[in-house]
């Protein structure tokens, strides 16, 4: 019955397996946000997603945003979290930046990206190994796909992680091609949408900096979000460099793909190289 004042959220976004969880947890540790301790793909997909868009994808643009979606989101947050600034980390929202900006014109986005070789290798592991508390398959949310799926010569009959636009074209592709397609789609859609928002609302960071310069990285993020970065937070961030963050396959490190999926990554490297260079990653000759 009431309509309390709710500021537009802060969204942590990034391709699956790119460091969104540790980024979210660090921002949540500030104590300044209302937040869930889980992702909300079912909620966001319920506003606009495969079950009401003809299985097009889990992406959404500004043209899909309706005023009722904003009202439903704010009511959902308020009913469960109370009034206050909300921090949301849901990986599919990497595909939905323009949509969210239309709903929340003053929202801020913390976008984290990762070296495509390591990110895709981790996704391959996630498709195959799942996670300690279950798998990443989508049938439990959407039911069987409306068209046959036989990825990697029939090893997989459902999609995992998320459905990008054009997913049907990869229903019989190799696993590494599927994961490369997902990585390119997530990062491309996010970067393209960022062109249409004020620079102050877009905070772009690198996964690798969490382990190479975590204090400096998060100090900048906190400043841009108008959050205090005190001694407690500095100590918290300094401890991230040695912290295991992977829920799939152990402690992360640079060029882990050379140990896990070297041949598969070599095969898709030409496809991902242009976007990697655009995001500032150097490739060996």
C-alpha positions as CSV (number, residue, x, y, z in Angstrom):
1,X,0.0,0.0,0.0
2,X,2.9,2.4,0.7
3,X,5.5,3.5,-1.9
4,X,8.7,4.2,0.1
5,X,11.5,6.0,-1.6
6,X,13.9,3.5,-3.0
7,X,17.1,4.6,-4.8
8,X,18.0,2.9,-8.0
9,X,20.1,-0.2,-7.5
10,X,23.7,-1.0,-8.0
11,X,24.1,-3.9,-10.3
12,X,27.2,-6.2,-10.3
13,X,27.4,-7.8,-13.8
14,X,29.8,-9.9,-15.7
15,X,29.9,-13.2,-17.7
16,X,29.5,-16.3,-15.6
17,X,32.8,-17.4,-14.0
18,X,34.3,-13.9,-14.3
19,X,34.6,-12.9,-10.6
20,X,31.1,-11.4,-10.0
21,X,30.7,-13.2,-6.7
22,X,33.8,-12.0,-5.0
23,X,33.1,-8.5,-6.4
24,X,29.6,-8.6,-5.0
25,X,30.7,-10.0,-1.6
26,X,33.3,-7.2,-1.3
27,X,30.8,-4.5,-2.0
28,X,28.2,-6.1,0.3
29,X,30.8,-6.2,3.1
30,X,30.6,-2.4,3.1
31,X,27.4,-2.8,5.1
32,X,25.7,0.0,3.0
33,X,23.4,-2.1,0.9
34,X,20.3,-4.2,1.1
35,X,20.9,-7.4,-0.8
36,X,20.1,-11.1,-1.3
37,X,22.8,-13.7,-0.9
38,X,21.7,-15.4,-4.1
39,X,21.1,-14.4,-7.7
40,X,17.7,-13.6,-9.0
41,X,17.5,-15.0,-12.6
42,X,14.0,-16.4,-12.1
43,X,12.7,-13.0,-11.0
44,X,14.3,-11.0,-13.8
45,X,13.3,-13.7,-16.4
46,X,9.8,-13.6,-15.0
47,X,9.6,-9.9,-16.0
48,X,11.0,-10.6,-19.5
49,X,12.6,-13.9,-20.5
50,X,12.4,-17.2,-22.4
51,X,9.0,-18.2,-21.0
52,X,7.3,-15.0,-22.1
53,X,9.4,-14.0,-25.2
54,X,9.1,-17.2,-27.2
55,X,12.4,-18.5,-26.0
56,X,14.2,-15.7,-27.8
57,X,17.0,-15.5,-25.1
58,X,17.6,-14.1,-21.6
59,X,18.7,-10.8,-23.1
60,X,16.6,-7.7,-22.9
61,X,16.9,-4.2,-24.3
62,X,15.2,-0.9,-23.4
63,X,12.4,-1.7,-25.8
64,X,11.4,-4.5,-23.5
65,X,11.2,-2.4,-20.3
66,X,7.7,-1.5,-19.0
67,X,6.9,0.8,-16.1
68,X,5.2,-2.1,-14.4
69,X,8.6,-3.9,-14.4
70,X,10.1,-1.2,-12.3
71,X,7.2,-1.2,-9.9
72,X,7.4,-4.9,-9.5
73,X,11.1,-4.9,-8.9
74,X,11.0,-2.2,-6.3
75,X,8.1,-3.9,-4.6
76,X,10.0,-7.2,-4.6
77,X,13.0,-5.6,-3.1
78,X,11.1,-3.6,-0.5
79,X,9.0,-6.6,0.6
80,X,12.0,-8.8,1.2
81,X,14.8,-6.4,2.1
82,X,13.1,-3.3,3.4
83,X,13.8,0.3,2.2
84,X,17.3,1.3,1.2
85,X,19.9,1.0,-1.5
86,X,19.9,-2.4,-3.2
87,X,22.9,-4.3,-4.5
88,X,22.1,-7.0,-7.0
89,X,24.4,-9.6,-8.5
90,X,22.7,-11.7,-11.2
91,X,24.9,-12.8,-14.1
92,X,22.1,-12.8,-16.7
93,X,21.8,-9.0,-16.2
94,X,25.0,-8.7,-18.2
95,X,22.7,-9.3,-21.2
96,X,20.1,-6.8,-19.9
97,X,22.0,-3.5,-19.2
98,X,19.9,-1.4,-21.6
99,X,16.7,-2.8,-20.1
100,X,17.8,-2.1,-16.6
101,X,19.0,1.4,-17.4
102,X,15.6,2.1,-18.9
103,X,13.9,0.9,-15.7
104,X,16.4,2.5,-13.4
105,X,17.9,5.6,-15.1
106,X,20.2,6.4,-12.1
107,X,21.4,2.8,-11.5
108,X,25.1,2.2,-11.4
109,X,26.7,-0.9,-13.0
110,X,29.9,-2.6,-11.8
111,X,31.0,-4.6,-14.8
112,X,33.8,-7.1,-14.3
113,X,35.5,-8.9,-17.1
114,X,38.1,-11.7,-17.3
115,X,40.7,-12.9,-19.8
116,X,38.6,-14.8,-22.3
117,X,40.9,-17.9,-22.2
118,X,40.6,-18.4,-18.5
119,X,36.9,-17.4,-18.4
120,X,35.9,-19.8,-21.1
121,X,38.0,-22.6,-19.6
122,X,36.2,-22.1,-16.3
123,X,32.9,-22.2,-18.1
124,X,33.8,-25.4,-19.8
125,X,34.6,-26.8,-16.4
126,X,31.3,-25.5,-15.1
127,X,29.3,-27.2,-17.9
128,X,31.0,-30.5,-17.2
129,X,31.5,-30.4,-13.4
130,X,28.7,-28.3,-12.2
131,X,29.2,-26.8,-8.7
132,X,29.3,-27.9,-5.1
133,X,25.6,-27.1,-4.6
134,X,24.3,-28.3,-7.9
135,X,24.7,-27.8,-11.6
136,X,24.3,-24.8,-13.9
137,X,21.7,-26.4,-16.3
138,X,18.7,-24.3,-17.2
139,X,16.0,-27.0,-17.6
140,X,15.1,-26.7,-13.9
141,X,14.0,-23.2,-14.6
142,X,12.6,-23.3,-18.1
143,X,11.9,-27.0,-18.7
144,X,13.1,-28.7,-21.9
145,X,14.1,-26.4,-24.8
146,X,11.5,-26.0,-27.6
147,X,14.1,-27.4,-30.1
148,X,16.6,-30.3,-29.8
149,X,19.9,-29.6,-28.0
150,X,22.8,-31.9,-28.7
151,X,25.9,-29.8,-27.8
152,X,29.3,-31.5,-28.0
153,X,28.1,-34.5,-30.1
154,X,25.2,-35.0,-27.7
155,X,27.1,-34.8,-24.4
156,X,24.6,-32.0,-23.4
157,X,20.9,-31.8,-24.0
158,X,20.3,-28.6,-22.1
159,X,22.0,-25.2,-22.0
160,X,24.0,-24.1,-18.9
161,X,24.6,-20.7,-17.3
162,X,22.5,-18.5,-19.6
163,X,20.8,-18.2,-23.0
164,X,22.3,-15.5,-25.3
165,X,20.5,-14.3,-28.5
166,X,21.1,-16.7,-31.3
167,X,21.5,-19.7,-29.0
168,X,19.7,-22.0,-31.4
169,X,22.5,-21.7,-33.9
170,X,24.8,-23.5,-31.4
171,X,22.7,-26.4,-30.4
172,X,25.0,-28.8,-32.2
173,X,28.3,-27.0,-31.7
174,X,31.3,-28.1,-29.7
175,X,31.4,-27.2,-26.0
176,X,34.3,-24.7,-26.5
177,X,32.4,-23.0,-29.3
178,X,29.3,-22.7,-27.1
179,X,31.3,-21.2,-24.2
180,X,33.1,-18.8,-26.5
181,X,29.8,-17.7,-27.9
182,X,28.4,-17.1,-24.4
183,X,31.5,-15.2,-23.4
184,X,31.5,-13.0,-26.5
185,X,27.7,-12.4,-26.2
186,X,27.8,-11.4,-22.5
187,X,30.7,-9.0,-22.8
188,X,29.7,-7.5,-26.2
189,X,26.1,-6.8,-25.1
190,X,27.4,-5.1,-21.9
191,X,30.0,-3.0,-23.6
192,X,27.6,-1.9,-26.3
193,X,25.0,-0.9,-23.8
194,X,27.6,1.1,-21.8
195,X,27.9,3.5,-24.7
196,X,24.4,4.8,-24.0
197,X,24.8,5.7,-20.3
198,X,26.6,8.5,-18.4
199,X,30.2,7.5,-17.7
200,X,29.6,8.1,-14.0
201,X,27.2,5.2,-13.9
202,X,29.5,2.6,-15.5
203,X,32.4,1.1,-13.4
204,X,34.5,-1.4,-15.4
205,X,37.0,-3.6,-13.6
206,X,39.3,-6.6,-14.4
207,X,39.1,-9.9,-12.7
208,X,42.9,-10.2,-12.7
209,X,43.2,-7.0,-10.6
210,X,41.4,-8.8,-7.7
211,X,44.6,-10.9,-7.3
212,X,47.2,-8.4,-8.5
213,X,46.1,-5.1,-7.0
214,X,42.9,-5.7,-5.0
215,X,43.2,-2.8,-2.6
216,X,43.7,-0.2,-5.3
217,X,41.0,-1.7,-7.5
218,X,38.3,-1.8,-4.8
219,X,39.3,1.6,-3.4
220,X,38.5,3.1,-6.8
221,X,35.2,1.2,-7.0
222,X,34.2,2.3,-3.5
223,X,35.0,5.9,-4.3
224,X,32.9,5.9,-7.5
225,X,30.0,4.4,-5.5
226,X,30.4,7.0,-2.8
227,X,31.2,4.3,-0.2
228,X,33.8,4.7,2.6
229,X,36.9,2.7,2.1
230,X,38.2,2.4,5.7
231,X,40.9,0.3,7.3
232,X,38.5,-2.6,7.7
233,X,37.7,-2.7,4.0
234,X,41.4,-2.2,3.1
235,X,42.3,-5.3,5.2
236,X,39.4,-7.2,3.7
237,X,40.5,-6.5,0.1
238,X,44.2,-7.1,0.9
239,X,43.2,-10.7,1.8
240,X,41.5,-11.4,-1.5
241,X,44.7,-12.1,-3.3
242,X,45.1,-15.6,-1.7
243,X,41.5,-16.4,-1.3
244,X,40.0,-19.3,-3.3
245,X,37.0,-18.0,-5.2
246,X,36.1,-20.8,-7.6
247,X,33.1,-22.9,-6.8
248,X,34.0,-25.3,-9.6
249,X,37.7,-26.1,-9.7
250,X,39.9,-24.7,-7.0
251,X,42.0,-21.6,-6.6
252,X,42.0,-19.2,-9.6
253,X,45.2,-18.1,-11.2
254,X,46.3,-16.5,-14.4
255,X,46.5,-18.7,-17.5
256,X,44.8,-21.6,-15.7
257,X,43.4,-22.6,-19.0
258,X,46.8,-24.1,-20.0
259,X,46.3,-26.7,-17.3
260,X,42.5,-27.4,-17.7
261,X,41.5,-27.0,-21.4
262,X,44.5,-26.0,-23.5
263,X,43.5,-27.6,-26.8
264,X,39.9,-26.4,-26.6
265,X,41.0,-22.8,-25.9
266,X,43.6,-22.8,-28.6
267,X,40.8,-23.8,-31.1
268,X,38.5,-20.8,-30.2
269,X,41.3,-18.2,-29.6
270,X,40.9,-16.7,-33.1
271,X,37.2,-16.1,-32.3
272,X,37.7,-14.3,-29.0
273,X,41.0,-12.5,-29.8
274,X,39.4,-9.3,-31.2
275,X,37.2,-8.7,-28.1
276,X,40.0,-9.6,-25.8
277,X,42.2,-7.0,-27.4
278,X,39.4,-4.5,-27.2
279,X,39.2,-5.1,-23.4
280,X,42.9,-4.6,-23.0
281,X,44.3,-8.2,-22.9
282,X,47.5,-8.9,-24.6
283,X,47.8,-12.1,-26.7
284,X,51.1,-13.9,-27.3
285,X,52.1,-14.1,-30.9
